[in-house]
Amino acid sequence: MPPSFVVVRRKRSRSPPRGFDSARRTRTRPMPEAERATDDAAKAGAAPAPALPNDMLLEVFKRLPPPRDVVRCAAVCRRWRRVLAGAGAACLPAPPRFGFFRNYGPSPLPPFVPAAGVALDAGFVPLPHACVAVLADSRGRRLLLRELGPASAPELRLIVCSPLEKTYVRVPSLYTAGHRVACTVLVPGEGAAFRVVVVLFGADPNHFEVLVYSSASSCWEAATGPVNRELVVRRGPSVVIGDVVYKLHGEDKYIMVVDAVKMTLSAVPLPNTGTLLYVGNHWIGKTGDGRLCFFAMQEQLTLVKWVLASPGKWVEQQPVDLRVLMHPALVGDLAQTKLSAKMSDQLHGCKLVSFAAFCEATGTLFFVMADWVVTLDPRTGRLQRLWRNTDESRPLDDVYPCEMLQWPPVLKDVGEDHEAGGVC
């Protein structure tokens, strides 16, 4: 099948406003006296007003509503960007950070939960009749959707979309008859570039196939080979570190490792947790310096973290008691609710706690506690509930966070288009 993709962008109309006569001449607006005096002074060679020092600039920025106006100021010139991205930016008011998408049966496209007060949706993605799209992955403020429908059973149909920019790319479909899809991961690149990594397990239990789609070449590359262990398809979270994809297979006690450049497949054994692992009580993520980490929920709501310090060597970190972090002002009545990460404790009146997501940009963990989505900020230790599911017929599953923007704004995010506009 020839490679193809479609990008849809909102078009800007170039036609004149209705009722505007392009042949009609307009007169120049009279200049007010104050402006005329200022203009005369400038012509006379009057010195310009002195530039504000950085601390005064920061005081002005602190009074602007984030994030829109502050980001616009960061795009004015290099000096303003440095002030906004520097150490003083910690005192800026933080904007709403998160919302999240989720798979919800009655909706043909995954709905967005505006936990941060910012409304997004995926309704701009067209779907064929009688088809639905489910979330396969989310990363870099983009979604990876899998299209399902009556005619898509032997094919893997994927769509990469950006809810913030209202654009989408339909990836060329893959014929998967006789194979099981073990991994479907989105790998963001620079700017609008991206890759999609897919791992298929064949009918032979020791056969795998790695496929990588690149938006730069608009085509798939494939590599195949044998492995020395039985391959079982499991649901589980994924993490991207550089060009390497990690996919958790907790029940089988390993993390699948896919190198998107070398097109190889390997495995990392899980740390010795001393805890019975089952669906929902363990997860993977990455540290700020780009190392793989593993989370597990032990009894009494103790969060334990291990970091992969070197190949095969996990280092346990200081455990965190989530009960201590449950302040009623942040989690409401969850602070008094009987919660447990052990499934059998539901028979004793406990509400279940499970992992739901990990945001790679900030290191934020998402949990489902009872019917609530709750976040844990690792930098502040702040545990906060975001949203409650009121549909008892469809319990909460994994969520797919969508970060509004990196905060404070950094130089690479605001671009260099205004570099020639002066140094302020």
Helices and strands as residue ranges (DSSP letters): H 33-43, H 54-62, H 68-74, H 78-85, G 87-91, E 98-102, E 112-113, E 132-139, E 142-148, E 155-162, E 167-175, E 180-188, E 194-201, E 207-214, E 219-226, E 238-241, E 244-249, G 250-252, E 254-259, E 264-269, E 282-286, E 292-298, E 302-310, E 313-316, E 320-321, H 328-331, G 332-336, E 339-340, G 343-348, E 351-359, E 364-369, E 372-377, E 382-388, E 399-403, H 411-414, G 419-421
